[in-house]
Amino acid sequence: MAAQKINEALEHIAKADKYLKTGFLKWKPDYDSAATEYGKAAVAFKNAKQYDQAKEACLREAEAHENNKALFHAAKAYEQAGMMLKEMQKLPEAVQLIEKASMMYLENGTPDTAAIALERGGKLVENVNPEKAVQLYQHAASVFENEERLRQAVELLGKASRVLVRGRRLDEAALSLQKEKSIYKEIENYPTCYKKTIAQVLVHLHRNDFVAAERCVRESYSIPGFNGSEDCAALEQLLEGYDQQDQDQVTDVCNSPLFKYMDNDYAKLGLTLTVPGGGTKKKSPNAPQDKGKGTPTVGAHADEDDDEYSGGLC
C-alpha cells in the first residue's frame, strides 16, 4: 500500500515538473496546475507516512502558489509543511513555517486564519518551549484584538497566562491577567472578572506582594456585582488570614470549592500558598467574640500596611 502511494506521489511530482517547464510554444510556467500536482503528491506521501517527502512537496506547492500570486493557498501549503515537520518531531522548524504562513495570511487580508494558525503553533510547542508558546498566543490575541474580536483575543490571553503561571513567570502572569480582566470588563463579562481577580491575588501572594494583591481587590469593587459576591468575601478572608499569618484560615479558603475548581494552574497556586514565615496560627476560642464588630475590610488592611509595603503590579 505504501509503495503504491509513493509511486502515485512520484507521478504527481513528474506532472508538476512538466507544468513548470517552458518551451518554444510555452513561454510561461503553469504555476496553478503545478501547485495542484504538488499538493496531490504531498497527500500521497503523507498517506505513505513519508513525511519528509510530503514536506518537500508542500514547500514546492507553496512556491508555485507564491509565483502565481496566490498568497492564501501558499500560506496553506506552508502550514501543511509545518504539520509534516510536526509528525517528524521537528517542532521548532514546524513553528517557523506556521509563523511564515500566518504572515502571509495577514498580507492576504485574512487575519482570522492567521490568528488560528498562530494558536495552532502555540499548542505544538506549549510543553517543550513554553516561552515560544506564550509569544504565539499573545501574537494571535493581538491579531484578534486588532479585528475587535475581543472574546477570541481574551481566550488566547488566558492560555498565555496559564502557561506563564505554570512556568512560574509570575510577574508576566500578573500583567497578562490584568489585561484579561480589562477585556472581560469591556465586554461586560463580570463573573469572569471576579475569577480573574482571584487568580491575580494568588499570583501576587506567590510573588510576596501583599499590597498588589490587596489593590486588585480594592479596584475590583468598581466591577458591578463584585462587592457582596462570594468571590469578594473569600478574597477578603484570604487576605486577612495572609496578613495575620494565619495559615489555617488561608488553607481553609484555598481549599474551598471556589478556589479548588478554578483552572488547574490557579488551583495549584491556592493549594501551595503559605503565609509569611510558614507558621500556623491557631484561632483561640474567644476569637469570634473579639471580632464582634465584624471582619476588617480589605481597605482597612491597606491603611495599616501602607508604611510596611511598597507598591506592586496589578
VENNORCOR-V958635 format. One line per field, one symbol per residue. phi: phi as a letter, one per 20 degrees, with the letter a starting at -180 (. if undefined). burial: I if it has 16 or more other ideal C-beta (glycine too) atoms within 10 Angstrom, else O. A space follows every 10 residues. Layout:
phi = ???
burial = ???
//
This chain:
phi = .fffffffff ffffffgffe fdbfdcecfe ffffffffff fffffffeme ffffffffff fffffffemd fffffgffff fffffffemd fgfffgffff fffffffenc fgffffffff fffgdgedbg ffffgfffff ffffffemdf ffffffffff fffffgemef fffffffffg ffffffemef gfgffffgfg ffffffemdf fffffgfgff ffegnffoff ffffffffff fffelefgff ffffefggef dfggffgfff fdfcfgnmed dfeegegfff egeofgeggf ffffdgfedd fbfb
burial = OOOOIIOIIO OIIOIIOOII OOOOOOOOOI IOIIIIIIII IIIIIIIIOI IOIIIIIIII IIIIIIOIOI IIIIIIIIII IIIIIIOOOI IOOIIOIIII IIOIIIOIOI IOIIIIIIII IIOIIIOOII OIIIIIIIII IOIIIOOOOI OIIIIIIIII IIIIIOOOOI OIIIOIIIII IOIIIOOOIO OIIIIIIIII IIIIIIIOII IIIIIIIOOI OOIOOIOOIO IIOIIIIIII IIIOIIIOII IOIIOOOIIO OIOOIIIOII OOIOIOOOOO OOOOOOOOOO OOOOOIOIOO IIOOOOOOOO OIII
//
